[in-house]
Amino acid sequence: MFQRGIICTGVVIALLVWSGLVQDASAQNPRPSALNIQFHRAETAWRSGTSVLEAKTRVDRVLRELPNDQAALKLRAQILMSMNRPSDALADARRAVELSPNDGEAHLILAEAALLNGDRALAGKEVEAAAERLLENAGHHLRLSWIALRLGNLDEAEAFARIALALDGRQPAAYYQLAQIFVLQERPDDAVAILLRGFEASVIDPNAVRRDSTLSRLVTHPSLAPYFK
């Protein structure tokens, strides 16, 4: 049930490393210039969505020379997930966490990979680890909410979505996500209130609500009528 109508938030990809007590391996051992160029070109190709294969090829070059480059491992894990290679992604994500245990994003990526591999226990454990370490990044909390929702942890999913919305009120996915959670919790009035906030802020699209299998049931609500004429 929890997989229907969920708007994917994977497009929000932020490759920021949490700078805690332990630095990542690439920070301790800077890449040679040529490999650094390869990494950033891989990152650009991945973020822009222009070529997943190009991103994979370039980051592979980095990791052949620097197998413990933690940022490159995080990047490749995400690329591998998009290529439907979850077991390979899981291996990279595990290694990234081993190299930098205080990197909240590494734990988040490991949670995503674990979920795709069907390891719900590990996914839940890594969600908690990520939440303890992540800084104020709306996209990260939205991804945590998405995982929690897939795990059926509605209260946790709500909490993460609320944080995401508080951190970035211009993020459309946060409104959709929180409204969907409220519908699944059988709290339609709260869902309507969130959608109204999004409409009034000119952030969300009535057509997106209408197309969504979870949110579409709200289009006949009297309070939303002006937006669905």
Residue, then its C-alpha position, 0 to 999 in steps of 0.5 A: m500500500f505504501q508504494r502507491g502514489i509516492i512521488c520519487t524524490g531521488v532527483v534531489i541529489a546533493l553530494l555534500v560530505w558531513s564534516g564531523l570528527v572523522q574526515d572522509a578518505s578523499a579529504q585526507n588523501p586529495r586526488p591527483s588533478a587528473l582524477n579530480i577532473q574525472f570525479h567532478r565530470a562524473e558528478t556533473a553528468w550524474r546531477s544533470g542526468t545527461s548520461v548515467l553511463e558517462a558518470k559511471t565510466r568516469v567514477d570507475r576511473v577514479l575508484r580504479e586508482l583510489p579504491n577508498d575515495q569515499a566521495a566517489l564510492k557514494l557517487r557510484a552507489q547512487i549511480l548503481m541504484s539508478m542502473n538497477r544494480p542494488s547489490d553493487a550499490l550496497a557494497d559501495a555504500r557499506r564501504a563509504v560508511e566504513l571509511s567515514p562513519n560520521d558522514g550522514e549522507a553515507h548512511l542515507i545512501l546505505a539506507e536507500a541501497a539496503l531498501l532496494n536490496g530488501d534488507r528492511a532491518l538494515a534500512g531502518k537502522e541506517v535511517e536512524a544513523a543518518a538522522e543522527r548525523l545529517l545537518e540542515n538539508a531539506g533534500h536529505h530529510l525528504r529522502l529519509s521520509w521517503i525511505a521511512l514511508r516505504l518501510g511503513n513507518l508513517d510517524e517517522a516519515e511524517a517527522f522527516a517530511r515536516i523537517a524538510l518542509a520547515l527547512d525549505g518551504r519552496q520544495p514542492a516534493a515536501y508538500y506532496q510527500l507530507a500530504q500523501i503521508f496524511v492521506l495514508q494516516e487517514r488525516p484528510d483535513d491535514a493533507v488539505a491544509i498542507l496542499l493549501r499552503g503549497f498552492e498559496a505559496s505558488v509552489i505546487d501544481p494542481n495537475a500533479v495533485r490530480r494525477d497522483s493516485t493518493l492525492s487525487r481523492l482530495v480534489t473534490h474537497p471544498s477548500l481546494a475547489p478554487y484550484f481545480k476549476 
